[in-house]
């Protein structure tokens, strides 16, 4: 198994109500799950391949809850990545060289028997975790906008977090809301004014890195 670890941030938007029932062991809001997620990797490695400065994204869709499988996923890797970086990120994001159930990528891949062709496109990704805002544009695939939750009376930004001490994706997530428009092979029809989480990514082949 090739050792790897990676550090950065993630912006994810799914079709569920704010907070996302999956985080609390409940079924999806509408009975099925569809989402996009974008990742900026500030540092990391796969073996001796440096992954700092790379970006990637996912479009995923399941006909029911994720754990029931039968999903479809497509990986997008930023066109600026080298051939070695592309190969490394693909392996990480399909759960290779990863302990069983150790990361969300392992789970998503295992629950998605249909994997569409990996795309290499420019990924524009802006994340402001403190203010719970973000934007991701992948031309010809998807565009996501995220903003803070707001108090329905005053309109002021409202801060809410999810703490998962034993999660396989993160420990603390800032919750926001957002919408995604898709234009690629996977069409997401219901990702609008719905759950967003913005998280720090500190992952390895064995799961979330506690020290980070």
N, C-alpha and C positions, 0 to 999 in steps of 0.2 A: 504494500500500500504506500503510495507516494504521500508524504506528509505535506499538509498545507494549512495556512491560516490567512484570514482576510479581515480587514478593518475598514469601516466607512459608514455610510448612512443609506437608509432605504425609505422610499416613499411608495406606499401601497394603497390602492383604492379598489374596494370590492362592492358588490351589489347589496350588501346587508345594511341594516340600520346601524346607527352610530354605536360603537363599542364592539360590534361583530359577535354574534352568538357563539361562533367557533371558539373564541377566547374563553368562554365560560361553559364549554361542554354542552352546548345547546345546538339545535338544528338551525340551518340558515333561515333568514327571515322569510324568503320566498320559496324555500324548499330546495333550492339549488345554489351553486356557488359559481361566480365568474369574477375575474379580477385582473388587474394589471399591477405589476410591481417594478420599480426601477431602482438600481443600485449604483452608488458611487463608491469605488474602492480607493481609499487614500493610501493604503499600504497593504502589504501581504505578499505571499509567495505560494507557489505550487512547486514543491521540490526546489530547484534552483531558478525557477522562472519568477521574475519580479512582477507582481500584479498591481503595484502602486500606479495610480493615475488612470486606471481602466474603469469602464462603465458597462453595465449590462441591464437587460430588462426581460420581463416575462409577460406573456398573455396566457391566461389559463381559464378553462371552462369545464365544469362538471355538470352532469344532468341531475345530480342530487347532492347530498353532502359529500365533502371531499373524501371521507373515509370509506365511502361506498365505491369509489373508483370510477372507471370508464371515462376518465377525463381526456381533454385535448390540451396540449401546451405547445407554445412556440417560444423559443429563446431568441433574443436579439442581443448581439454583442457590438459594442461601438466599433465603427469601421477603423478607428485609429489604433486598435489593438494589433499587435504583431501576430504572426502565425502561431508562435509558441503560446502567447497569452490567450489567443482564441481557443486553442486546444485545451489549455488548462481550465479556463472559465467554463467551457462546455462540460468538462468532466465534473467539476465542482457542482454545477447547476443541474446535472442529471444524477447526482448522488453517488458518482463513482469515488473510490478512495475515501469513503465516508462510512462510519459505523451506522448500523441499522437504526433508523429513527432519530439520528443525531441532529439533523438540520431540517428546516422547512423544505429545502431543495430536494433532499432525499425523499421526503413524504410526497411532495408534488409530483416528482418523477415517477415514483412507484405507483401513484394513483392515476397516472396519465399514460395509458398504453398507446395513445395516439400522439406522436411527436412530429410536428410539422418541421419543415426544413428550417435550419437555423439561419437567421438573417444577420447581415453585417451592414449596419446603417449608422448614420450620425445620431447620437443620443444627446439631446439637450436636456439637462437635468439641473434644476435649481431647488435647493432645500434650505429652509430656515426653520430649524427644529424649535428654537425658542419661541418664535411667533406662530408656529404651526401653519406655515404656508409652504407651498411647493408647486412646481410645474415640471412636467416632462413632455417632450415632443419627440416622437420618432416618426419621421416623414413616411407617409404611406402605411402606417401601422396604428398608432394611437396618439392621442393628446390628452393629458390629464392636468387638471387644475385643482388645487387644494387650498382651503381657507380654514380659519379657526371656527370651532363651534361658537354660537352666539346665544346670549341670554335672550329668550323670546320677548321679554318685557322691555329691557333697556337697550338691547342690541349690542351690548358690550361683549368682547371676546370672553369665552368661558374655557377654563382649562380643566381637562380631565385626563387622567393617565390610567394605563393598565400595567399592573405589576405581575409578572409571571416568574416566580422564583425558579421554576423548573421547566420553563419553556424551551423550545428548540429553535426559536428565531431571535428572541430578545429577552431582556429582563424588564425594561421599562419602555413603554410606548406612549408617545404623545398622541392623543386622539384629535382628529380634525374631521372635516367633511369635504367631499369633492365630487367631481364628475369626470367621466372619461368618454371621449368620442373615438370609436375605432374605425379604421378604414382598410384593415388588412384581412388576412384569411380567416381569423377568428372574430366574429362579430359579437360584441357585448351590448345587449340592448337595454339592460336595466341598471347600469352603473351611473347613477345620476343622483346628486345631492345625498350621497351615501357615505359609508364608513371609510375613513382614511386613518392609517397609522403611519407615524414617522418615527423611525428608531435608529439608534446607533447599532451598527453591525460589528460584532466581534465573534467570529466563528472559526472553527477548525474542523478537522475530520472527526473529532470526538464530540463536537457540539459547541455550545456557547462558552466562551472563555471568561471565567469568573473574574480573573484578575483585571480584565479590561473594564 
